[in-house]
Amino acid sequence: MRNILIIGAGRSATSLIRYLLDKSEAEDLFLTIGDISIQQAQKFTEGHPNGRGILLDVFNSRQRREAIENSDLVISMLPARYHIEVAKDCLEFGKHMVTASYISDEMQSLDTKVTAKGLVFMNEIGLDPGIDHMSAMQLIDRIRDNGGKMLLFESFTGGLVAPESDDNLWHYKFTWNPRNVVLAGQGGAAEFIQEGTYKYIPYHRLFRRTEFLEIEGHGRFEGYANRNSLKYRSVYGLEDVLTLYRGTIRRVGFSKAWNMFVQLGMTDDSYTIPNSEDLSYRDFVNLFLPYSPTDSVELKLRHNLKIDQDDLMWGKLLELDIFNAKKTIGIKDATPAKALQRILEDKWTLQQEDKDMIVMYHKFGYEINGEKKQIDSNMVIKGENQTHTAMAKTVGLPVAIAALKILNEEITTPGVQLPITKEVYTPILKELESFGISFNETEVPYLGYNPDNVAG
């Protein structure tokens, strides 16, 4: 049998494992699922004859190397910073590798050696990055193949709560790593290009510079800029494009409310708070407000943020129970960001029967035969429940399909790869359609950059 090792059995691995186990008999596969929690690893196989769960600590080099040496292909579902040690072992033992994470500089530095060994290290093959790359390149290549010249490309993705499970004023719940949500946008200004002009949005302004998106049948959304749009000019071959913007989707109103935390300093991850484990939610909020011998925490916060008691923003804060004097942060040496995450997890964790929703939206502006045209393309996917989420489906299935196609030598180009070639995206997108993951395309009048569609 052909052995696939999956390292990491977190919430994004459910659809990945289910797909490969379903294919295991026909494709002669055996899955080994390794995780720091053996119970977590074993629960996925549920006695399946072609799978087993094992204890695997990625920092235990002997344990890690032995598992990798005994496999034919390795799928790393670890946090991105841990992929490199797995990659080095895969290179040494001559094993293919698949991850859903962005290519790090360290991973890219292995490209020459990976190529020389004829190995495929496929990265960025999840949702975002992943399906966004493949769906974008498919349409960009089609436009170019028909003689068109790209003028504009905008791309937005969001992990949201489905309308039927939307029961809070923020219209949001965590569908992915909560820490990434709290830290979103930090680490430098958002960089992009609009109508040939470079644009920069510093972090303290990011959530007040949003763009509105309308998706037929699903309503209105907003998008805020991602930090790294400009690097996709070279990735997608769009060096001459006039507008290139990548962003994150939220329901309208989320960004304005989130900006309250940014302005107060609660999303800061650069320092720790003494005695944070014993700090009440109320005391945590008070850390960021001026001293007053008479004014309450509530009054000081409203004054600081300039919001009234009947303001929707105030209602959103009250809903989070952040003024509770009895609940404690419970995390030693917490940063403000970690403390805020703890508070939000009380209210924004998906319940057992909650459904999440993935929304992806692309705009393609181009010129062909002297005429400017635009295609809008969108994908909306809903999850089944807290376990089998749309996020797990859209991250895990592309990873699983790519892994099998690499094993079956349908994807053969060696090296540290992105899924941006026809060899990769054509068969994977086609198979994803059979799982209901597909895009709706609409031709619309070319608008270019529309300032009326921007808030803030």
Stockholm file with secondary structure:
# STOCKHOLM 1.0

chainA/1-456         MRNILIIGAGRSATSLIRYLLDKSEAEDLFLTIGDISIQQAQKFTEGHPNGRGILLDVFNSRQRREAIENSDLVISMLPARYHIEVAKDCLEFGKHMVTASYISDEMQSLDTKVTAKGLVFMNEIGLDPGIDHMSAMQLIDRIRDNGGKMLLFESFTGGLVAPESDDNLWHYKFTWNPRNVVLAGQGGAAEFIQEGTYKYIPYHRLFRRTEFLEIEGHGRFEGYANRNSLKYRSVYGLEDVLTLYRGTIRRVGFSKAWNMFVQLGMTDDSYTIPNSEDLSYRDFVNLFLPYSPTDSVELKLRHNLKIDQDDLMWGKLLELDIFNAKKTIGIKDATPAKALQRILEDKWTLQQEDKDMIVMYHKFGYEINGEKKQIDSNMVIKGENQTHTAMAKTVGLPVAIAALKILNEEITTPGVQLPITKEVYTPILKELESFGISFNETEVPYLGYNPDNVAG
#=GR chainA/1-456 SS CEEEEEECCSGGGHHHHHHHHHHHHHHTEEEEEEESSHHHHHHTTTTCTTEEEEECCTTCHHHHHHHHHTCSEEEECSCGGGHHHHHHHHHHHTCEEEESSCCCHHHHTTHHHHHHTTCEEECSCBBTTBHHHHHHHHHHHHHHHTTCEEEEEEEEEEEEECGGGCCSTTCCCBCSCHHHHHTTTCSSCEEEEETTEEEEECHHHHTTSEEEEEETTTEEEEEEECTBGGGHHHHTTCTTCSEEEEEEEEETTHHHHHHHHHHHTTTCCSSCCTTGGGCBHHHHHHTTSCCCSSCCHHHHHHHHHTCCTTSHHHHHHHHTTTTCSSCBCCCTTCCHHHHHHHHHHHHHBCCTTCCEEEEEEEEEEEEETTEEEEEEEEEEEECSSSSSCHHHHHHHHHHHHHHHHHHTTSSCCCEEECSCSHHHHHHHHHHHHTTTCCCEEEEECCCCSCGGGEEC
#=GC SS_cons         CEEEEEECCSGGGHHHHHHHHHHHHHHTEEEEEEESSHHHHHHTTTTCTTEEEEECCTTCHHHHHHHHHTCSEEEECSCGGGHHHHHHHHHHHTCEEEESSCCCHHHHTTHHHHHHTTCEEECSCBBTTBHHHHHHHHHHHHHHHTTCEEEEEEEEEEEEECGGGCCSTTCCCBCSCHHHHHTTTCSSCEEEEETTEEEEECHHHHTTSEEEEEETTTEEEEEEECTBGGGHHHHTTCTTCSEEEEEEEEETTHHHHHHHHHHHTTTCCSSCCTTGGGCBHHHHHHTTSCCCSSCCHHHHHHHHHTCCTTSHHHHHHHHTTTTCSSCBCCCTTCCHHHHHHHHHHHHHBCCTTCCEEEEEEEEEEEEETTEEEEEEEEEEEECSSSSSCHHHHHHHHHHHHHHHHHHTTSSCCCEEECSCSHHHHHHHHHHHHTTTCCCEEEEECCCCSCGGGEEC
//
